[in-house]
Amino acid sequence: MKKQYETVIGLEVHVELATRTKIFCGCSTAFGAAPGAHTCPVCTGMPGALPVLNKKVVELALSVGLAAGCEINRCCKFDRKNYFYPDNPQNYQISQLYLPICHDGCLTIETASGEKQIRIHEIHMEEDAGKLIHDEWEDCSLVDYNRSGVPLIEIVSEPDMRNAEEVIAYLDRLRLLIQYLGASDCKLQEGSMRADVNLSVREAGSETFGTRTEMKNLNSFKAIARAIEGERTRQIELLEEGKSVSQETRRWDDNKEYSYAMRSKEDAKDYRYFPDPDLPPVVISEEWLDSIRSSLPELQPEKMKRYQEEYGLSEYDSRIITESRKMAEIFEKTAALCGLPKKTANWLIGETSRLMKENAVEADKLSFSPGHLSKLIRMTEAGSINTTIAKEVFEKIFMEDVDPEAYVKEKGLLMVNDDEVLERTVEEVLASNPQTVEEYRSGKTKVTAFLVGRIMKQMHGKANPAKVNEILRKKLER
């Protein structure tokens, strides 16, 4: 009988914190600057330069820890992690090994199999390294130190995940939590959220862990899912062949869908940790912790529940809207202004999502005002414009945030409700389509759609559809 295997997965998630300056110096953390533009003696590891801790880093780390249900170490310390890479100018990284700021938390995820709790072993603060840029044409590597010293938190899970679906659900839950807190934008493509996957396989039913490998270079959820399946298959094949799995760090090539060994996997002793002599312990008072706790915003699960109870939205609608903090803000402000939460949800889930996809706009970049969307909804409900015109106007709101009332008036798009004008147009269309009229009178009532279309075309789409249908039906039944 063929052996059955179970996959065991734990994650180390690095998140760049949304501070204006770095963790131990005053250099900017802005993304996309010219190489070396945001550097100083501290973040480039110059002799004699001393670090000074950024208080905002501690506060953001605390907010993530509290939201993730972690215990907080009231006194935490920084340690030096020694290793020698070109992107690490000091030849050590300032991190936390012995007393991390947060520990023993938990997040609840939802998958097709139901709810599951993923334990968080710890969250610690550290500084990021620089970035190596490999030039294949010149066969050399360049280093940009702008990222060196950017503040990170590393969120280390317990090995509680068993497949790619659970991993993606955990990462998505973590990403939303951190974005709602405003602690980071968590953009994988820009490196502000990076996940290393620790994976092993074992025979189903065994309580003993297999030999794990660490997968790096994963910059999208799809790449993470493919890497998990690829590494799982590779390890099972080795075991089936009677070979052993080496404990090592592997780099995933998403284009080739293949991983290759980078180096043997280090343990803590290989880094020769010791307490950083330049940084004093961080003492967290109860008053400071209470102030952080009281400033925590409403998170997605609570917001979803409230939208269903307060606004009468479905679970699906509330989930889609709350997948972005920005979208949720637009929804609440628009619904408050127009008093029509369900209509607001429909515009956000429908037209807004469509235009975001077509124009490659992320939710946090939405720039139209709730006031303009609420005006458009009220105009549509009042019959001032029809649905077709409303969609055309909303596209201008989405792209340029125009005032819909002024735009409709300027372009002459107000809906025609004048009975006399509508009756005259209906009569003209009926007179020019006698054969269609006869078809209707012989029982083919579906031809009314054709006649309505001709009327709307003649009115340049500005006729009130309800009135058009009413007048047309009366005239056809005479």
Backbone torsions as a table, in degrees:
resi	resn	phi	psi	omega
1	MET	NA	133.5	-177.5
2	LYS	-67.6	137.3	179.9
3	LYS	-67.0	144.2	174.3
4	GLN	-105.3	139.3	-176.4
5	TYR	-119.7	148.8	175.6
6	GLU	-114.4	137.4	178.0
7	THR	-94.1	136.0	178.7
8	VAL	-120.3	123.6	-172.7
9	ILE	-131.3	133.6	169.4
10	GLY	-127.1	153.2	-176.4
11	LEU	-122.0	144.1	166.9
12	GLU	-114.7	109.5	-175.3
13	VAL	-106.9	119.8	177.1
14	HIS	-97.9	128.2	-178.8
15	VAL	-125.1	123.6	174.4
16	GLU	-76.2	125.7	-177.9
17	LEU	-80.9	148.3	-173.6
18	ALA	-86.4	60.1	173.9
19	THR	-98.3	155.4	178.7
20	ARG	-75.3	-27.5	-178.2
21	THR	-126.1	168.1	-174.1
22	LYS	-73.0	174.5	-172.0
23	ILE	-71.2	-33.2	-175.7
24	PHE	-125.7	9.3	177.4
25	CYS	-151.4	178.9	-175.3
26	GLY	-95.3	11.7	-179.3
27	CYS	-70.6	148.7	-178.9
28	SER	-67.7	148.4	175.3
29	THR	-102.0	7.3	-175.9
30	ALA	-57.4	137.7	-177.8
31	PHE	-85.0	143.1	170.3
32	GLY	93.9	8.8	179.2
33	ALA	-75.7	164.5	177.4
34	ALA	-60.8	145.9	-178.3
35	PRO	-52.1	131.9	177.5
36	GLY	79.0	3.4	-176.7
37	ALA	-72.9	-31.2	-176.5
38	HIS	-111.5	67.5	-178.3
39	THR	-138.9	160.5	177.1
40	CYS	-154.9	177.6	-179.7
41	PRO	-57.8	-31.0	-178.2
42	VAL	-70.3	-52.3	-173.8
43	CYS	-80.8	-5.4	172.5
44	THR	-105.9	7.9	171.3
45	GLY	71.3	33.6	179.6
46	MET	-71.4	143.7	-179.5
47	PRO	-57.8	134.9	176.7
48	GLY	87.7	-11.3	179.6
49	ALA	-77.1	132.4	-174.5
50	LEU	-111.2	138.0	-180.0
51	PRO	-80.3	146.8	173.1
52	VAL	-129.7	123.1	-172.8
53	LEU	-69.6	135.1	176.3
54	ASN	-81.8	116.4	-176.2
55	LYS	-60.6	-34.4	-178.1
56	LYS	-62.7	-32.7	177.7
57	VAL	-60.3	-45.2	-179.8
58	VAL	-62.7	-42.9	-177.9
59	GLU	-65.1	-41.1	178.3
60	LEU	-67.7	-39.9	177.4
61	ALA	-62.1	-41.8	178.4
62	LEU	-63.3	-40.8	-178.9
63	SER	-63.8	-40.5	178.0
64	VAL	-66.0	-44.2	-179.9
65	GLY	-61.3	-44.7	179.6
66	LEU	-64.6	-42.8	-179.5
67	ALA	-66.0	-26.8	179.4
68	ALA	-93.2	11.5	175.1
69	GLY	71.8	25.8	-176.7
70	CYS	-82.1	156.3	165.1
71	GLU	-79.6	146.8	-177.7
72	ILE	-110.8	128.9	172.7
73	ASN	-78.0	114.0	-176.3
74	ARG	-66.5	-20.9	174.3
75	CYS	-132.1	112.0	179.9
76	CYS	-120.7	159.6	-174.4
77	LYS	-133.7	160.4	175.9
78	PHE	-104.2	145.7	179.6
79	ASP	-128.0	159.5	176.2
80	ARG	-98.8	126.4	177.7
81	LYS	-106.0	110.1	-171.2
82	ASN	-90.7	121.7	170.8
83	TYR	-157.7	162.7	-167.7
84	PHE	-124.5	92.9	175.7
85	TYR	-127.5	152.4	-178.8
86	PRO	-60.4	-27.1	-178.6
87	ASP	-86.7	5.7	-178.7
88	ASN	-117.3	88.0	-168.3
89	PRO	-63.9	-27.0	-178.1
90	GLN	-84.1	-13.8	-169.5
91	ASN	67.9	15.2	167.8
92	TYR	-154.1	159.2	175.8
93	GLN	-116.1	135.9	175.1
94	ILE	-83.9	118.1	-175.2
95	SER	-141.5	-165.3	177.2
96	GLN	-134.7	117.6	177.4
97	LEU	-110.1	-53.7	-169.8
98	TYR	-80.1	-38.3	-179.5
99	LEU	-133.5	78.7	177.8
100	PRO	-69.0	161.3	-174.4
101	ILE	-70.6	-32.5	-178.0
102	CYS	-134.0	151.7	178.2
103	HIS	-157.5	159.7	174.0
104	ASP	55.1	63.2	174.5
105	GLY	-109.7	-170.3	-177.7
106	CYS	-164.1	140.3	172.5
107	LEU	-124.5	141.6	177.1
108	THR	-98.4	127.0	178.7
109	ILE	-112.1	160.3	176.1
110	GLU	-121.5	128.9	175.4
111	THR	-131.0	-179.4	178.3
112	ALA	-60.2	-24.4	-179.6
113	SER	-86.4	-3.9	-179.7
114	GLY	113.8	-165.9	-178.3
115	GLU	-81.2	149.3	176.6
116	LYS	-150.2	143.3	178.3
117	GLN	-96.8	130.6	176.2
118	ILE	-110.6	119.0	-177.6
119	ARG	-79.0	143.4	175.1
120	ILE	-105.0	119.6	-179.0
121	HIS	-69.4	-48.9	-179.9
122	GLU	-164.4	162.4	169.2
123	ILE	-127.8	125.0	177.8
124	HIS	-129.2	155.7	178.8
125	MET	-90.9	147.1	174.7
126	GLU	-163.3	173.2	177.2
127	GLU	-101.1	148.7	178.0
128	ASP	-82.3	158.7	174.1
129	ALA	-90.4	176.7	174.3
130	GLY	-72.0	-171.0	-178.0
131	LYS	-125.2	124.7	176.0
132	LEU	-86.1	133.0	178.1
133	ILE	-116.5	116.2	-175.0
134	HIS	-92.8	117.9	179.7
135	ASP	-97.2	102.7	-176.4
136	GLU	-71.0	-28.0	-179.0
137	TRP	-70.5	-42.5	-178.4
138	GLU	-91.5	-5.0	-179.3
139	ASP	55.5	51.2	179.0
140	CYS	-149.8	169.2	177.2
141	SER	-122.6	137.8	178.6
142	LEU	-113.1	155.0	-179.9
143	VAL	-125.2	134.3	177.2
144	ASP	-113.2	119.5	-176.4
145	TYR	-92.3	9.5	177.9
146	ASN	-58.0	-36.4	-177.4
147	ARG	-80.8	-15.4	-179.0
148	SER	-64.1	122.4	-179.3
149	GLY	91.9	-2.0	174.3
150	VAL	-65.6	134.7	-174.9
151	PRO	-71.5	135.6	177.8
152	LEU	-124.1	153.1	156.7
153	ILE	-116.6	140.9	174.1
154	GLU	-110.0	122.2	-178.0
155	ILE	-104.6	111.5	-174.4
156	VAL	-104.2	117.2	179.4
157	SER	-88.0	165.0	167.4
158	GLU	-79.3	162.1	-178.7
159	PRO	-77.4	64.0	-172.0
160	ASP	-101.0	-6.7	-177.0
161	MET	-95.3	146.9	-173.7
162	ARG	-121.6	-6.5	179.0
163	ASN	-160.7	173.0	-176.9
164	ALA	-63.9	-35.1	-179.4
165	GLU	-60.4	-43.7	179.4
166	GLU	-67.5	-37.9	178.7
167	VAL	-62.7	-47.3	-179.1
168	ILE	-64.9	-40.4	178.6
169	ALA	-62.3	-41.2	178.6
170	TYR	-65.1	-46.7	179.8
171	LEU	-63.0	-40.4	-179.9
172	ASP	-66.1	-40.8	177.9
173	ARG	-64.1	-42.9	179.8
174	LEU	-65.8	-43.1	-179.9
175	ARG	-60.4	-47.6	-179.6
176	LEU	-63.3	-41.9	179.8
177	LEU	-59.3	-46.8	-176.8
178	ILE	-69.4	-38.1	177.6
179	GLN	-65.5	-41.3	178.4
180	TYR	-62.4	-35.1	178.6
181	LEU	-73.5	-15.9	-175.2
182	GLY	73.9	18.2	-177.4
183	ALA	-80.3	-24.1	179.0
184	SER	-166.3	157.0	174.3
185	ASP	-83.5	-14.0	175.0
186	CYS	54.2	45.4	178.3
187	LYS	-90.8	109.3	-178.7
188	LEU	-62.3	-36.6	-175.8
189	GLN	-69.4	-20.8	177.7
190	GLU	-102.0	0.4	176.9
191	GLY	83.9	6.4	-179.2
192	SER	-79.6	-7.2	168.7
193	MET	-139.8	122.9	-177.8
194	ARG	-134.4	135.3	-177.5
195	ALA	-118.6	127.6	170.5
196	ASP	-103.0	129.9	-175.2
197	VAL	-102.0	118.8	173.2
198	ASN	-96.8	117.9	-170.4
199	LEU	-133.8	138.5	171.7
200	SER	-143.0	163.8	175.0
201	VAL	-125.1	153.9	177.2
202	ARG	-149.3	160.6	177.3
203	GLU	-63.0	138.5	179.5
204	ALA	-55.8	132.5	-179.4
205	GLY	94.8	-15.5	-179.9
206	SER	-75.9	145.5	176.7
207	GLU	-98.0	-7.4	-177.4
208	THR	-91.2	131.3	178.7
209	PHE	-71.1	146.3	172.2
210	GLY	-80.9	-179.0	176.5
211	THR	-76.7	127.7	-174.7
212	ARG	-96.1	153.3	169.8
213	THR	-121.5	157.8	177.6
214	GLU	-112.3	127.0	-179.0
215	MET	-102.9	126.2	179.3
216	LYS	-116.1	177.6	177.6
217	ASN	68.3	44.1	-178.9
218	LEU	-112.5	108.2	-172.3
219	ASN	-119.6	20.5	172.4
220	SER	-159.2	157.7	178.7
221	PHE	-62.4	-38.0	180.0
222	LYS	-64.9	-41.3	178.6
223	ALA	-64.0	-38.5	179.1
224	ILE	-63.0	-44.8	-179.7
225	ALA	-63.3	-42.4	179.8
226	ARG	-67.0	-39.8	-179.4
227	ALA	-64.3	-40.0	179.4
228	ILE	-62.6	-46.7	-179.5
229	GLU	-65.6	-39.9	179.8
230	GLY	-65.0	-44.0	-178.6
231	GLU	-71.6	-37.4	176.8
232	ARG	-59.9	-47.1	-179.7
233	THR	-62.3	-42.2	-178.6
234	ARG	-62.4	-44.6	-178.6
235	GLN	-67.0	-40.5	179.3
236	ILE	-63.9	-40.5	178.8
237	GLU	-62.0	-41.0	177.6
238	LEU	-61.2	-46.0	-178.5
239	LEU	-66.3	-37.8	178.8
240	GLU	-65.8	-28.7	178.9
241	GLU	-85.6	2.3	180.0
242	GLY	80.7	13.6	180.0
243	LYS	-96.8	168.5	179.5
244	SER	-106.6	154.4	176.0
245	VAL	-89.4	131.0	179.0
246	SER	-86.6	138.2	174.4
247	GLN	-77.5	111.1	-173.0
248	GLU	-156.0	164.6	172.5
249	THR	-96.3	130.3	-177.4
250	ARG	-121.6	148.1	179.7
251	ARG	-106.2	128.4	-177.9
252	TRP	-91.8	127.0	174.4
253	ASP	-102.0	104.4	-173.2
254	ASP	-71.6	-27.0	178.8
255	ASN	-68.4	-42.0	-179.7
256	LYS	-89.6	-9.9	-175.9
257	GLU	52.1	51.9	-177.7
258	TYR	-149.8	147.3	176.6
259	SER	-114.0	153.0	176.0
260	TYR	-138.5	153.1	-175.6
261	ALA	-67.8	135.4	174.9
262	MET	-100.7	-47.7	-176.9
263	ARG	-167.0	162.9	175.3
264	SER	-67.1	144.3	-177.2
265	LYS	-72.2	124.5	-178.0
266	GLU	-82.3	153.3	168.6
267	ASP	-104.3	172.0	-177.1
268	ALA	-56.6	-36.9	-177.7
269	LYS	-64.1	-26.1	-179.5
270	ASP	-69.7	-22.6	-178.4
271	TYR	-90.5	-6.5	177.0
272	ARG	49.5	54.8	179.0
273	TYR	-60.7	144.1	166.0
274	PHE	-153.8	156.2	-177.5
275	PRO	-58.4	135.8	179.3
276	ASP	-69.4	122.0	-175.8
277	PRO	-76.6	-13.0	-176.5
278	ASP	-94.3	-7.3	-176.3
279	LEU	-122.7	125.3	178.3
280	PRO	-75.0	164.2	175.5
281	PRO	-60.7	151.6	176.8
282	VAL	-99.1	115.7	-179.4
283	VAL	-100.5	122.9	-175.8
284	ILE	-107.5	111.9	-178.6
285	SER	-79.0	161.4	177.5
286	GLU	-63.8	-36.6	179.6
287	GLU	-63.8	-43.0	179.6
288	TRP	-64.5	-44.1	-179.2
289	LEU	-65.0	-40.5	178.6
290	ASP	-63.2	-38.5	-180.0
291	SER	-66.9	-36.4	176.3
292	ILE	-67.5	-45.0	-178.5
293	ARG	-61.1	-41.2	-177.9
294	SER	-72.4	-18.8	-179.3
295	SER	-91.8	-2.6	-179.3
296	LEU	-64.3	133.5	-179.7
297	PRO	-79.7	172.1	172.0
298	GLU	-68.4	126.4	-176.9
299	LEU	-92.5	171.6	-171.4
300	GLN	-56.7	-48.5	-178.2
301	PRO	-58.3	-42.3	178.9
302	GLU	-67.3	-38.9	-179.6
303	LYS	-66.4	-41.9	177.4
304	MET	-57.5	-47.6	-178.8
305	LYS	-62.0	-41.5	-179.6
306	ARG	-66.7	-39.2	179.9
307	TYR	-62.1	-36.7	179.3
308	GLN	-70.7	-38.9	-177.5
309	GLU	-79.6	-43.2	-173.7
310	GLU	-83.9	-39.5	-175.0
311	TYR	-106.8	-6.8	179.8
312	GLY	72.5	22.6	178.9
313	LEU	-78.1	155.6	175.5
314	SER	-74.1	164.8	177.4
315	GLU	-60.4	-40.4	-179.3
316	TYR	-62.3	-49.9	-178.4
317	ASP	-61.3	-44.4	-178.1
318	SER	-67.2	-33.1	178.4
319	ARG	-67.6	-45.7	-178.7
320	ILE	-61.7	-45.4	-176.7
321	ILE	-67.0	-37.8	-175.9
322	THR	-86.2	1.5	175.9
323	GLU	-69.2	-9.1	174.9
324	SER	-136.4	130.7	177.7
325	ARG	-61.9	-38.9	-179.9
326	LYS	-64.4	-44.5	179.0
327	MET	-61.8	-40.7	179.2
328	ALA	-63.6	-39.2	178.7
329	GLU	-64.0	-44.2	179.0
330	ILE	-62.0	-42.9	-179.9
331	PHE	-59.1	-50.6	-175.1
332	GLU	-64.0	-42.2	-179.5
333	LYS	-68.5	-40.6	-179.9
334	THR	-66.8	-45.6	-179.9
335	ALA	-61.6	-37.0	178.8
336	ALA	-66.3	-35.6	-177.5
337	LEU	-76.7	-41.3	-174.9
338	CYS	-99.0	-16.3	179.4
339	GLY	72.4	17.7	-177.8
340	LEU	-128.7	77.4	-175.3
341	PRO	-61.7	-39.8	-178.2
342	LYS	-66.8	-41.8	177.2
343	LYS	-63.8	-39.9	178.0
344	THR	-61.3	-45.8	178.9
345	ALA	-59.8	-41.7	180.0
346	ASN	-61.5	-40.5	179.9
347	TRP	-68.1	-37.1	-179.1
348	LEU	-73.4	-43.8	-178.4
349	ILE	-72.9	-33.8	-177.7
350	GLY	-86.9	-85.9	-172.9
351	GLU	-66.0	-40.6	-179.8
352	THR	-62.4	-47.6	-179.9
353	SER	-63.0	-39.0	178.5
354	ARG	-62.2	-47.6	-178.6
355	LEU	-68.4	-33.5	175.5
356	MET	-61.1	-43.7	-179.1
357	LYS	-67.5	-45.2	-177.7
358	GLU	-65.5	-33.6	-176.3
359	ASN	-104.7	8.9	179.1
360	ALA	51.7	47.8	179.5
361	VAL	-105.2	125.9	176.8
362	GLU	-81.8	156.4	-174.5
363	ALA	-57.4	-38.3	-177.2
364	ASP	-71.8	-6.8	178.4
365	LYS	-101.3	3.0	178.1
366	LEU	-62.0	131.3	-172.0
367	SER	-122.1	-1.6	-179.2
368	PHE	-78.3	153.8	-174.3
369	SER	-89.8	143.3	174.8
370	PRO	-57.3	-32.0	179.8
371	GLY	-61.3	-40.9	-179.6
372	HIS	-72.2	-37.6	177.1
373	LEU	-66.4	-39.8	-179.7
374	SER	-65.0	-37.8	176.5
375	LYS	-61.7	-43.3	-179.5
376	LEU	-62.6	-42.7	179.6
377	ILE	-63.3	-43.5	179.5
378	ARG	-64.3	-40.9	179.7
379	MET	-63.5	-40.5	-179.8
380	THR	-67.1	-44.2	-179.6
381	GLU	-66.7	-31.5	179.8
382	ALA	-79.5	-9.1	-179.4
383	GLY	83.4	12.5	178.3
384	SER	-69.4	-32.2	175.5
385	ILE	-137.7	153.1	177.7
386	ASN	-90.3	177.2	-174.4
387	THR	-62.9	-39.0	-179.5
388	THR	-62.3	-47.4	178.8
389	ILE	-65.3	-40.0	-178.9
390	ALA	-58.7	-41.6	179.0
391	LYS	-65.5	-38.7	177.7
392	GLU	-64.1	-42.9	-179.9
393	VAL	-67.8	-39.8	-178.6
394	PHE	-63.2	-34.2	178.1
395	GLU	-60.5	-37.0	176.4
396	LYS	-70.5	-36.5	176.4
397	ILE	-63.5	-45.6	-178.7
398	PHE	-59.7	-43.8	-174.5
399	MET	-84.7	-37.1	-170.9
400	GLU	-126.4	-1.8	-178.4
401	ASP	53.5	48.0	179.1
402	VAL	-74.6	157.3	172.5
403	ASP	-78.3	117.4	-174.3
404	PRO	-63.1	-35.6	180.0
405	GLU	-63.6	-47.0	-179.8
406	ALA	-66.7	-39.6	-177.7
407	TYR	-66.5	-44.4	-179.9
408	VAL	-62.9	-41.9	179.7
409	LYS	-66.8	-43.5	-179.1
410	GLU	-62.5	-40.5	-176.5
411	LYS	-90.7	-0.2	179.6
412	GLY	64.2	44.3	-174.2
413	LEU	-103.0	3.6	-179.7
414	LEU	-61.0	141.8	-176.0
415	MET	-71.7	141.0	179.3
416	VAL	-85.0	119.4	178.3
417	ASN	-114.4	1.9	-177.1
418	ASP	-68.3	114.6	-177.4
419	ASP	-58.6	-39.8	-177.1
420	GLU	-64.0	-44.1	-180.0
421	VAL	-65.8	-42.2	-178.2
422	LEU	-67.0	-42.1	179.8
423	GLU	-63.2	-41.4	-179.8
424	ARG	-63.2	-41.6	-179.4
425	THR	-67.3	-41.4	178.8
426	VAL	-61.3	-44.1	179.9
427	GLU	-62.9	-38.9	179.1
428	GLU	-64.1	-42.6	-179.8
429	VAL	-66.8	-40.6	178.9
430	LEU	-65.5	-39.5	180.0
431	ALA	-65.7	-32.7	-177.9
432	SER	-88.6	-1.8	179.9
433	ASN	-134.1	58.3	-176.4
434	PRO	-62.6	-34.6	-178.2
435	GLN	-64.7	-40.1	179.0
436	THR	-66.1	-36.8	177.9
437	VAL	-63.1	-42.1	178.7
438	GLU	-64.7	-38.7	178.6
439	GLU	-61.6	-41.6	178.2
440	TYR	-60.8	-45.6	-176.3
441	ARG	-71.0	-16.7	176.7
442	SER	-90.9	3.8	174.4
443	GLY	113.8	-6.6	-179.4
444	LYS	-87.5	75.5	-172.7
445	THR	-70.7	-15.2	-178.6
446	LYS	-67.3	-14.5	-178.6
447	VAL	-69.6	-10.0	178.6
448	THR	-61.0	-30.7	179.0
449	ALA	-62.3	-38.8	178.0
450	PHE	-64.3	-44.8	-178.4
451	LEU	-65.1	-41.8	176.8
452	VAL	-59.6	-43.1	178.6
453	GLY	-59.5	-41.3	178.8
454	ARG	-66.4	-38.6	179.5
455	ILE	-65.5	-45.8	-179.3
456	MET	-62.6	-37.6	179.3
457	LYS	-65.1	-42.9	179.9
458	GLN	-65.8	-29.2	179.7
459	MET	-93.5	11.2	179.4
460	HIS	56.4	35.0	175.6
461	GLY	74.8	8.8	-173.0
462	LYS	-103.9	4.7	178.6
463	ALA	-79.8	149.2	176.1
464	ASN	-72.9	112.9	-174.3
465	PRO	-59.2	-38.7	-178.9
466	ALA	-63.0	-44.9	-179.9
467	LYS	-68.4	-38.1	178.2
468	VAL	-58.8	-47.1	-179.5
469	ASN	-63.2	-39.8	-179.4
470	GLU	-64.9	-48.5	-179.2
471	ILE	-65.0	-42.0	-178.4
472	LEU	-62.5	-44.2	-178.5
473	ARG	-62.5	-42.0	179.8
474	LYS	-62.3	-43.8	-176.4
475	LYS	-71.3	-35.2	179.5
476	LEU	-71.0	-28.1	-176.1
477	GLU	-90.6	-0.2	176.8
478	ARG	-70.2	NA	NA
